[in-house]
Amino acid sequence: MLFCAPAGAEALQWYAVPADPAPSAPLAASPAVGNEPAASAAPKPMSSSAQRYRPLIDDVARQHALDPMLIHAVVQVESAYRPEAVSGKGAVGLMQLMPATAARFGQTALYDPRANLQAGAAYLDWLMNRFGGRLDLALAAYNAGEGAVARYGNAIPPYAETRDYVRKVMAHYAGLKGEAGAAAADAAPVPAPRRPRRAAGGIGDMEQFWRLFTGGSPRPPAARL
């Protein structure tokens, strides 16, 4: 039996995900997505449904170096924590993924909460990298497709549904984090926590520095894993 997603979880518009797309334009400042007041600075208490999935979401978020509160915010807006939810366009499960998109990230059992969360988190991580760490653009692309974001000069598309979606997710995220003002989602760059990246090349240690300083021939920097 199919269930429709709750009223708070809008139907998604999906586009084919290219293998390795490059941004077609520099990342632009997106227009404000809403004029609603900022969320309260006090964190919102988690629902019983959110608490039930908290250990699983924490584990999946850790694997993808994402803030678990961000995943909670997406799940709340997408499905209200209903793993059986199916949208009118066929998006399935907690994070409302289309089967083709989930399969691209190695998941097919979308009614299984772990598989669904794994695919959704992987897609969010991919979108964050695609749009240079811009959380607002990653969320807009999660809703409307990265192709739509690129067509509008790497800015939030002027779709009412997408703008409302970004506003809702960021408002819920702000409430969970207790960050006053973030819910206004004024489209300034909002980086999500990322894994630290090791720089390639450069002066690797003091021995290399000393050789350079004294005019000696430096050894090539040791390869970094």
PyRosetta script that sets phi, psi and omega in degrees:
from pyrosetta import init, pose_from_sequence

init()
pose = pose_from_sequence("MLFCAPAGAEALQWYAVPADPAPSAPLAASPAVGNEPAASAAPKPMSSSAQRYRPLIDDVARQHALDPMLIHAVVQVESAYRPEAVSGKGAVGLMQLMPATAARFGQTALYDPRANLQAGAAYLDWLMNRFGGRLDLALAAYNAGEGAVARYGNAIPPYAETRDYVRKVMAHYAGLKGEAGAAAADAAPVPAPRRPRRAAGGIGDMEQFWRLFTGGSPRPPAARL")
pose.set_psi(1, 134.2)
pose.set_omega(1, -178.2)
pose.set_phi(2, -94.7)
pose.set_psi(2, 141.4)
pose.set_omega(2, 176.1)
pose.set_phi(3, -113.2)
pose.set_psi(3, 144.5)
pose.set_omega(3, 175.1)
pose.set_phi(4, -88.5)
pose.set_psi(4, 147.5)
pose.set_omega(4, 178.5)
pose.set_phi(5, -63.6)
pose.set_psi(5, 149.8)
pose.set_omega(5, 179.0)
pose.set_phi(6, -61.9)
pose.set_psi(6, 164.8)
pose.set_omega(6, -175.1)
pose.set_phi(7, -58.1)
pose.set_psi(7, -31.4)
pose.set_omega(7, -178.5)
pose.set_phi(8, -73.0)
pose.set_psi(8, -8.7)
pose.set_omega(8, -176.6)
pose.set_phi(9, -110.4)
pose.set_psi(9, 97.1)
pose.set_omega(9, -177.8)
pose.set_phi(10, -66.4)
pose.set_psi(10, 151.8)
pose.set_omega(10, 175.9)
pose.set_phi(11, -66.6)
pose.set_psi(11, 139.8)
pose.set_omega(11, -177.2)
pose.set_phi(12, -90.8)
pose.set_psi(12, 152.2)
pose.set_omega(12, 170.2)
pose.set_phi(13, -107.3)
pose.set_psi(13, 126.5)
pose.set_omega(13, -172.4)
pose.set_phi(14, -119.1)
pose.set_psi(14, 148.0)
pose.set_omega(14, 177.5)
pose.set_phi(15, -126.7)
pose.set_psi(15, 156.9)
pose.set_omega(15, 175.5)
pose.set_phi(16, -61.9)
pose.set_psi(16, 136.2)
pose.set_omega(16, -179.0)
pose.set_phi(17, -93.3)
pose.set_psi(17, 115.3)
pose.set_omega(17, 179.9)
pose.set_phi(18, -68.8)
pose.set_psi(18, 160.7)
pose.set_omega(18, -175.1)
pose.set_phi(19, -64.0)
pose.set_psi(19, -44.6)
pose.set_omega(19, -177.3)
pose.set_phi(20, -154.0)
pose.set_psi(20, 68.9)
pose.set_omega(20, -175.0)
pose.set_phi(21, -73.0)
pose.set_psi(21, 155.8)
pose.set_omega(21, 174.8)
pose.set_phi(22, -115.5)
pose.set_psi(22, 144.3)
pose.set_omega(22, 179.1)
pose.set_phi(23, -56.9)
pose.set_psi(23, 136.0)
pose.set_omega(23, -177.6)
pose.set_phi(24, -84.5)
pose.set_psi(24, -10.9)
pose.set_omega(24, 180.0)
pose.set_phi(25, -153.9)
pose.set_psi(25, 159.0)
pose.set_omega(25, 176.7)
pose.set_phi(26, -59.0)
pose.set_psi(26, 149.9)
pose.set_omega(26, 179.1)
pose.set_phi(27, -64.6)
pose.set_psi(27, 126.2)
pose.set_omega(27, -175.6)
pose.set_phi(28, -107.3)
pose.set_psi(28, 157.9)
pose.set_omega(28, 173.3)
pose.set_phi(29, -70.6)
pose.set_psi(29, 124.5)
pose.set_omega(29, -178.3)
pose.set_phi(30, -82.9)
pose.set_psi(30, 153.1)
pose.set_omega(30, 175.9)
pose.set_phi(31, -66.8)
pose.set_psi(31, 156.9)
pose.set_omega(31, 178.4)
pose.set_phi(32, -59.6)
pose.set_psi(32, 141.5)
pose.set_omega(32, -176.2)
pose.set_phi(33, -96.4)
pose.set_psi(33, 1.7)
pose.set_omega(33, 177.8)
pose.set_phi(34, 176.6)
pose.set_psi(34, 159.3)
pose.set_omega(34, 179.5)
pose.set_phi(35, -110.5)
pose.set_psi(35, 17.2)
pose.set_omega(35, -178.4)
pose.set_phi(36, -69.1)
pose.set_psi(36, 153.6)
pose.set_omega(36, 178.5)
pose.set_phi(37, -65.7)
pose.set_psi(37, 156.9)
pose.set_omega(37, -179.6)
pose.set_phi(38, -66.3)
pose.set_psi(38, 154.0)
pose.set_omega(38, 178.5)
pose.set_phi(39, -69.8)
pose.set_psi(39, 157.5)
pose.set_omega(39, 177.3)
pose.set_phi(40, -63.3)
pose.set_psi(40, 149.5)
pose.set_omega(40, 178.9)
pose.set_phi(41, -70.7)
pose.set_psi(41, -19.9)
pose.set_omega(41, -178.7)
pose.set_phi(42, -75.2)
pose.set_psi(42, 131.4)
pose.set_omega(42, 178.4)
pose.set_phi(43, -60.9)
pose.set_psi(43, 143.9)
pose.set_omega(43, 176.2)
pose.set_phi(44, -80.1)
pose.set_psi(44, 136.1)
pose.set_omega(44, 176.8)
pose.set_phi(45, -67.4)
pose.set_psi(45, 142.8)
pose.set_omega(45, 178.9)
pose.set_phi(46, -74.3)
pose.set_psi(46, 142.8)
pose.set_omega(46, 175.6)
pose.set_phi(47, -71.0)
pose.set_psi(47, 167.8)
pose.set_omega(47, 177.8)
pose.set_phi(48, -63.9)
pose.set_psi(48, -34.3)
pose.set_omega(48, 177.5)
pose.set_phi(49, -65.1)
pose.set_psi(49, -42.2)
pose.set_omega(49, 178.5)
pose.set_phi(50, -63.8)
pose.set_psi(50, -40.8)
pose.set_omega(50, 179.0)
pose.set_phi(51, -63.6)
pose.set_psi(51, -35.5)
pose.set_omega(51, -179.8)
pose.set_phi(52, -63.3)
pose.set_psi(52, -37.1)
pose.set_omega(52, -178.2)
pose.set_phi(53, -94.7)
pose.set_psi(53, 0.8)
pose.set_omega(53, -173.9)
pose.set_phi(54, -59.4)
pose.set_psi(54, -47.8)
pose.set_omega(54, 179.7)
pose.set_phi(55, -59.9)
pose.set_psi(55, -39.8)
pose.set_omega(55, -179.8)
pose.set_phi(56, -67.4)
pose.set_psi(56, -44.2)
pose.set_omega(56, 179.5)
pose.set_phi(57, -65.3)
pose.set_psi(57, -39.8)
pose.set_omega(57, 176.7)
pose.set_phi(58, -58.5)
pose.set_psi(58, -42.5)
pose.set_omega(58, -178.3)
pose.set_phi(59, -66.3)
pose.set_psi(59, -46.7)
pose.set_omega(59, -179.6)
pose.set_phi(60, -65.3)
pose.set_psi(60, -41.8)
pose.set_omega(60, 179.5)
pose.set_phi(61, -61.8)
pose.set_psi(61, -38.9)
pose.set_omega(61, 179.4)
pose.set_phi(62, -63.1)
pose.set_psi(62, -39.5)
pose.set_omega(62, -178.8)
pose.set_phi(63, -64.5)
pose.set_psi(63, -31.0)
pose.set_omega(63, -176.4)
pose.set_phi(64, -107.3)
pose.set_psi(64, 9.1)
pose.set_omega(64, 178.9)
pose.set_phi(65, 54.8)
pose.set_psi(65, 41.3)
pose.set_omega(65, 175.8)
pose.set_phi(66, -111.2)
pose.set_psi(66, 156.2)
pose.set_omega(66, 174.6)
pose.set_phi(67, -71.4)
pose.set_psi(67, 124.0)
pose.set_omega(67, 179.1)
pose.set_phi(68, -59.1)
pose.set_psi(68, -30.2)
pose.set_omega(68, 179.0)
pose.set_phi(69, -65.8)
pose.set_psi(69, -29.4)
pose.set_omega(69, 175.7)
pose.set_phi(70, -66.9)
pose.set_psi(70, -43.2)
pose.set_omega(70, 178.2)
pose.set_phi(71, -64.3)
pose.set_psi(71, -41.5)
pose.set_omega(71, 176.2)
pose.set_phi(72, -57.4)
pose.set_psi(72, -43.2)
pose.set_omega(72, -178.6)
pose.set_phi(73, -62.9)
pose.set_psi(73, -42.8)
pose.set_omega(73, 179.0)
pose.set_phi(74, -65.4)
pose.set_psi(74, -44.8)
pose.set_omega(74, -179.6)
pose.set_phi(75, -61.8)
pose.set_psi(75, -42.1)
pose.set_omega(75, -179.7)
pose.set_phi(76, -60.4)
pose.set_psi(76, -46.5)
pose.set_omega(76, -177.8)
pose.set_phi(77, -72.3)
pose.set_psi(77, -37.6)
pose.set_omega(77, -175.9)
pose.set_phi(78, -73.4)
pose.set_psi(78, -47.1)
pose.set_omega(78, -170.4)
pose.set_phi(79, -138.1)
pose.set_psi(79, -2.3)
pose.set_omega(79, -174.7)
pose.set_phi(80, 53.5)
pose.set_psi(80, 37.6)
pose.set_omega(80, 175.7)
pose.set_phi(81, 66.6)
pose.set_psi(81, 31.1)
pose.set_omega(81, 177.3)
pose.set_phi(82, -103.0)
pose.set_psi(82, 105.0)
pose.set_omega(82, -177.9)
pose.set_phi(83, -67.4)
pose.set_psi(83, -17.4)
pose.set_omega(83, -179.1)
pose.set_phi(84, -92.4)
pose.set_psi(84, -0.5)
pose.set_omega(84, -175.0)
pose.set_phi(85, -65.5)
pose.set_psi(85, 138.0)
pose.set_omega(85, 176.3)
pose.set_phi(86, -134.2)
pose.set_psi(86, 127.9)
pose.set_omega(86, -179.6)
pose.set_phi(87, -80.8)
pose.set_psi(87, 169.2)
pose.set_omega(87, 177.9)
pose.set_phi(88, -63.6)
pose.set_psi(88, -20.5)
pose.set_omega(88, 179.4)
pose.set_phi(89, -99.8)
pose.set_psi(89, 3.7)
pose.set_omega(89, 175.1)
pose.set_phi(90, 97.3)
pose.set_psi(90, 7.2)
pose.set_omega(90, 175.3)
pose.set_phi(91, -72.9)
pose.set_psi(91, 140.6)
pose.set_omega(91, -166.4)
pose.set_phi(92, -124.4)
pose.set_psi(92, 142.5)
pose.set_omega(92, 163.0)
pose.set_phi(93, 82.9)
pose.set_psi(93, -167.6)
pose.set_omega(93, -173.3)
pose.set_phi(94, -54.4)
pose.set_psi(94, -43.9)
pose.set_omega(94, -177.0)
pose.set_phi(95, -105.2)
pose.set_psi(95, 12.4)
pose.set_omega(95, 173.4)
pose.set_phi(96, 49.5)
pose.set_psi(96, 66.3)
pose.set_omega(96, -178.9)
pose.set_phi(97, -102.8)
pose.set_psi(97, 142.2)
pose.set_omega(97, 169.7)
pose.set_phi(98, -74.9)
pose.set_psi(98, 141.6)
pose.set_omega(98, -177.6)
pose.set_phi(99, -54.4)
pose.set_psi(99, -39.6)
pose.set_omega(99, -178.3)
pose.set_phi(100, -65.3)
pose.set_psi(100, -38.0)
pose.set_omega(100, 178.9)
pose.set_phi(101, -68.3)
pose.set_psi(101, -44.7)
pose.set_omega(101, 179.2)
pose.set_phi(102, -62.2)
pose.set_psi(102, -39.4)
pose.set_omega(102, -179.8)
pose.set_phi(103, -63.4)
pose.set_psi(103, -31.7)
pose.set_omega(103, 178.3)
pose.set_phi(104, -62.5)
pose.set_psi(104, -26.1)
pose.set_omega(104, 177.9)
pose.set_phi(105, -105.2)
pose.set_psi(105, 21.6)
pose.set_omega(105, 170.5)
pose.set_phi(106, 81.4)
pose.set_psi(106, 16.9)
pose.set_omega(106, -178.4)
pose.set_phi(107, -123.2)
pose.set_psi(107, 137.8)
pose.set_omega(107, 178.5)
pose.set_phi(108, -128.6)
pose.set_psi(108, -24.1)
pose.set_omega(108, -176.9)
pose.set_phi(109, -87.0)
pose.set_psi(109, 74.5)
pose.set_omega(109, -168.9)
pose.set_phi(110, -75.4)
pose.set_psi(110, -13.1)
pose.set_omega(110, 173.7)
pose.set_phi(111, -81.6)
pose.set_psi(111, -11.8)
pose.set_omega(111, 175.5)
pose.set_phi(112, -81.9)
pose.set_psi(112, 121.3)
pose.set_omega(112, -175.4)
pose.set_phi(113, -55.5)
pose.set_psi(113, -43.2)
pose.set_omega(113, -178.1)
pose.set_phi(114, -65.2)
pose.set_psi(114, -45.9)
pose.set_omega(114, -179.6)
pose.set_phi(115, -62.1)
pose.set_psi(115, -41.3)
pose.set_omega(115, 179.9)
pose.set_phi(116, -64.8)
pose.set_psi(116, -45.5)
pose.set_omega(116, 179.2)
pose.set_phi(117, -65.4)
pose.set_psi(117, -37.2)
pose.set_omega(117, 178.2)
pose.set_phi(118, -61.7)
pose.set_psi(118, -45.8)
pose.set_omega(118, -179.2)
pose.set_phi(119, -67.2)
pose.set_psi(119, -43.6)
pose.set_omega(119, -179.3)
pose.set_phi(120, -64.4)
pose.set_psi(120, -42.1)
pose.set_omega(120, 178.6)
pose.set_phi(121, -66.5)
pose.set_psi(121, -39.9)
pose.set_omega(121, 177.9)
pose.set_phi(122, -62.7)
pose.set_psi(122, -39.6)
pose.set_omega(122, 179.3)
pose.set_phi(123, -67.5)
pose.set_psi(123, -43.3)
pose.set_omega(123, 176.5)
pose.set_phi(124, -60.1)
pose.set_psi(124, -43.4)
pose.set_omega(124, 178.7)
pose.set_phi(125, -61.3)
pose.set_psi(125, -43.2)
pose.set_omega(125, 178.6)
pose.set_phi(126, -61.4)
pose.set_psi(126, -43.2)
pose.set_omega(126, 179.9)
pose.set_phi(127, -67.5)
pose.set_psi(127, -37.2)
pose.set_omega(127, 177.0)
pose.set_phi(128, -60.8)
pose.set_psi(128, -42.7)
pose.set_omega(128, 176.8)
pose.set_phi(129, -67.7)
pose.set_psi(129, -39.2)
pose.set_omega(129, -179.2)
pose.set_phi(130, -60.6)
pose.set_psi(130, -36.9)
pose.set_omega(130, -175.6)
pose.set_phi(131, -111.4)
pose.set_psi(131, 32.0)
pose.set_omega(131, 169.4)
pose.set_phi(132, 61.0)
pose.set_psi(132, 31.5)
pose.set_omega(132, 178.5)
pose.set_phi(133, 84.1)
pose.set_psi(133, 6.9)
pose.set_omega(133, 179.5)
pose.set_phi(134, -79.8)
pose.set_psi(134, 106.7)
pose.set_omega(134, -178.4)
pose.set_phi(135, -64.8)
pose.set_psi(135, -39.7)
pose.set_omega(135, -179.7)
pose.set_phi(136, -61.4)
pose.set_psi(136, -41.6)
pose.set_omega(136, 179.9)
pose.set_phi(137, -71.9)
pose.set_psi(137, -36.2)
pose.set_omega(137, 177.6)
pose.set_phi(138, -62.4)
pose.set_psi(138, -41.8)
pose.set_omega(138, 178.6)
pose.set_phi(139, -68.2)
pose.set_psi(139, -40.4)
pose.set_omega(139, 177.0)
pose.set_phi(140, -60.9)
pose.set_psi(140, -40.9)
pose.set_omega(140, 179.0)
pose.set_phi(141, -69.6)
pose.set_psi(141, -34.3)
pose.set_omega(141, 177.0)
pose.set_phi(142, -60.8)
pose.set_psi(142, -34.2)
pose.set_omega(142, -179.2)
pose.set_phi(143, -86.1)
pose.set_psi(143, -48.4)
pose.set_omega(143, -171.5)
pose.set_phi(144, -104.9)
pose.set_psi(144, -11.7)
pose.set_omega(144, -176.5)
pose.set_phi(145, 100.2)
pose.set_psi(145, 140.5)
pose.set_omega(145, -179.2)
pose.set_phi(146, -65.0)
pose.set_psi(146, -24.0)
pose.set_omega(146, 176.6)
pose.set_phi(147, -63.5)
pose.set_psi(147, -39.1)
pose.set_omega(147, 179.0)
pose.set_phi(148, -66.5)
pose.set_psi(148, -41.9)
pose.set_omega(148, 178.8)
pose.set_phi(149, -62.7)
pose.set_psi(149, -42.4)
pose.set_omega(149, 179.8)
pose.set_phi(150, -65.3)
pose.set_psi(150, -39.4)
pose.set_omega(150, -178.5)
pose.set_phi(151, -63.0)
pose.set_psi(151, -27.7)
pose.set_omega(151, 179.1)
pose.set_phi(152, -98.0)
pose.set_psi(152, 32.9)
pose.set_omega(152, 173.8)
pose.set_phi(153, 70.1)
pose.set_psi(153, 35.8)
pose.set_omega(153, -177.8)
pose.set_phi(154, 56.0)
pose.set_psi(154, 52.6)
pose.set_omega(154, 175.4)
pose.set_phi(155, -138.4)
pose.set_psi(155, 165.6)
pose.set_omega(155, 178.5)
pose.set_phi(156, -64.4)
pose.set_psi(156, 125.2)
pose.set_omega(156, 179.7)
pose.set_phi(157, -62.1)
pose.set_psi(157, 151.8)
pose.set_omega(157, -178.0)
pose.set_phi(158, -81.6)
pose.set_psi(158, 41.4)
pose.set_omega(158, 177.1)
pose.set_phi(159, -91.9)
pose.set_psi(159, 130.1)
pose.set_omega(159, -179.0)
pose.set_phi(160, -57.7)
pose.set_psi(160, -43.1)
pose.set_omega(160, -178.7)
pose.set_phi(161, -62.1)
pose.set_psi(161, -44.6)
pose.set_omega(161, -177.4)
pose.set_phi(162, -68.3)
pose.set_psi(162, -43.7)
pose.set_omega(162, 178.3)
pose.set_phi(163, -61.7)
pose.set_psi(163, -40.5)
pose.set_omega(163, 178.5)
pose.set_phi(164, -67.1)
pose.set_psi(164, -38.1)
pose.set_omega(164, 179.1)
pose.set_phi(165, -62.8)
pose.set_psi(165, -48.0)
pose.set_omega(165, 179.4)
pose.set_phi(166, -60.4)
pose.set_psi(166, -44.4)
pose.set_omega(166, 179.7)
pose.set_phi(167, -60.2)
pose.set_psi(167, -44.5)
pose.set_omega(167, -177.4)
pose.set_phi(168, -65.8)
pose.set_psi(168, -45.5)
pose.set_omega(168, -178.4)
pose.set_phi(169, -64.6)
pose.set_psi(169, -44.7)
pose.set_omega(169, -178.4)
pose.set_phi(170, -68.7)
pose.set_psi(170, -32.9)
pose.set_omega(170, 176.3)
pose.set_phi(171, -66.0)
pose.set_psi(171, -43.8)
pose.set_omega(171, 179.7)
pose.set_phi(172, -67.3)
pose.set_psi(172, -40.6)
pose.set_omega(172, 177.7)
pose.set_phi(173, -60.9)
pose.set_psi(173, -44.0)
pose.set_omega(173, 179.2)
pose.set_phi(174, -62.6)
pose.set_psi(174, -40.0)
pose.set_omega(174, 178.5)
pose.set_phi(175, -64.0)
pose.set_psi(175, -41.5)
pose.set_omega(175, 178.4)
pose.set_phi(176, -66.7)
pose.set_psi(176, -36.2)
pose.set_omega(176, -179.3)
pose.set_phi(177, -84.7)
pose.set_psi(177, -17.2)
pose.set_omega(177, -177.3)
pose.set_phi(178, 71.2)
pose.set_psi(178, 33.0)
pose.set_omega(178, -177.7)
pose.set_phi(179, -100.1)
pose.set_psi(179, 103.6)
pose.set_omega(179, 179.9)
pose.set_phi(180, -63.8)
pose.set_psi(180, 136.1)
pose.set_omega(180, 175.2)
pose.set_phi(181, 91.9)
pose.set_psi(181, -20.8)
pose.set_omega(181, -175.1)
pose.set_phi(182, -70.9)
pose.set_psi(182, -24.7)
pose.set_omega(182, -175.6)
pose.set_phi(183, -69.0)
pose.set_psi(183, -17.8)
pose.set_omega(183, 178.0)
pose.set_phi(184, -64.7)
pose.set_psi(184, -23.4)
pose.set_omega(184, 174.9)
pose.set_phi(185, 48.7)
pose.set_psi(185, 61.3)
pose.set_omega(185, -176.2)
pose.set_phi(186, -81.0)
pose.set_psi(186, 12.7)
pose.set_omega(186, 172.4)
pose.set_phi(187, 70.6)
pose.set_psi(187, 15.4)
pose.set_omega(187, 167.7)
pose.set_phi(188, -68.5)
pose.set_psi(188, 154.3)
pose.set_omega(188, -179.8)
pose.set_phi(189, -54.9)
pose.set_psi(189, 127.3)
pose.set_omega(189, -178.8)
pose.set_phi(190, -126.2)
pose.set_psi(190, 91.2)
pose.set_omega(190, -178.3)
pose.set_phi(191, -73.0)
pose.set_psi(191, 140.9)
pose.set_omega(191, 171.0)
pose.set_phi(192, -90.2)
pose.set_psi(192, 157.9)
pose.set_omega(192, 179.4)
pose.set_phi(193, -57.5)
pose.set_psi(193, 132.4)
pose.set_omega(193, -177.6)
pose.set_phi(194, -124.7)
pose.set_psi(194, 162.3)
pose.set_omega(194, 172.4)
pose.set_phi(195, -67.8)
pose.set_psi(195, 139.8)
pose.set_omega(195, 173.6)
pose.set_phi(196, -64.8)
pose.set_psi(196, 135.5)
pose.set_omega(196, 179.8)
pose.set_phi(197, -98.7)
pose.set_psi(197, 136.9)
pose.set_omega(197, 175.2)
pose.set_phi(198, -83.8)
pose.set_psi(198, 133.3)
pose.set_omega(198, 178.9)
pose.set_phi(199, -74.5)
pose.set_psi(199, 141.5)
pose.set_omega(199, 178.3)
pose.set_phi(200, -90.4)
pose.set_psi(200, 142.0)
pose.set_omega(200, 176.9)
pose.set_phi(201, 72.7)
pose.set_psi(201, -164.1)
pose.set_omega(201, -180.0)
pose.set_phi(202, 86.4)
pose.set_psi(202, -175.1)
pose.set_omega(202, 179.8)
pose.set_phi(203, -81.7)
pose.set_psi(203, 113.9)
pose.set_omega(203, -171.2)
pose.set_phi(204, -83.2)
pose.set_psi(204, -27.9)
pose.set_omega(204, -177.1)
pose.set_phi(205, -158.4)
pose.set_psi(205, 179.8)
pose.set_omega(205, -176.8)
pose.set_phi(206, -68.1)
pose.set_psi(206, -29.4)
pose.set_omega(206, 178.2)
pose.set_phi(207, -63.3)
pose.set_psi(207, -43.8)
pose.set_omega(207, 177.8)
pose.set_phi(208, -61.9)
pose.set_psi(208, -42.8)
pose.set_omega(208, 179.6)
pose.set_phi(209, -61.3)
pose.set_psi(209, -43.4)
pose.set_omega(209, -179.0)
pose.set_phi(210, -63.1)
pose.set_psi(210, -40.4)
pose.set_omega(210, -180.0)
pose.set_phi(211, -65.0)
pose.set_psi(211, -39.4)
pose.set_omega(211, 178.2)
pose.set_phi(212, -67.5)
pose.set_psi(212, -42.5)
pose.set_omega(212, -177.8)
pose.set_phi(213, -64.3)
pose.set_psi(213, -37.5)
pose.set_omega(213, -176.9)
pose.set_phi(214, -90.9)
pose.set_psi(214, 0.5)
pose.set_omega(214, 177.9)
pose.set_phi(215, 84.5)
pose.set_psi(215, 7.3)
pose.set_omega(215, 177.5)
pose.set_phi(216, -75.1)
pose.set_psi(216, 170.8)
pose.set_omega(216, 178.5)
pose.set_phi(217, -85.6)
pose.set_psi(217, 112.1)
pose.set_omega(217, -178.3)
pose.set_phi(218, -71.2)
pose.set_psi(218, 147.4)
pose.set_omega(218, 172.2)
pose.set_phi(219, -74.7)
pose.set_psi(219, 149.5)
pose.set_omega(219, 176.0)
pose.set_phi(220, -60.4)
pose.set_psi(220, 142.7)
pose.set_omega(220, 178.1)
pose.set_phi(221, -57.6)
pose.set_psi(221, 141.5)
pose.set_omega(221, 178.3)
pose.set_phi(222, -63.8)
pose.set_psi(222, 144.3)
pose.set_omega(222, 180.0)
pose.set_phi(223, -63.8)
pose.set_psi(223, 138.0)
pose.set_omega(223, 178.1)
pose.set_phi(224, -104.4)
pose.set_psi(224, 141.0)
pose.set_omega(224, 177.9)
pose.set_phi(225, -77.9)
pose.dump_pdb("model.pdb")
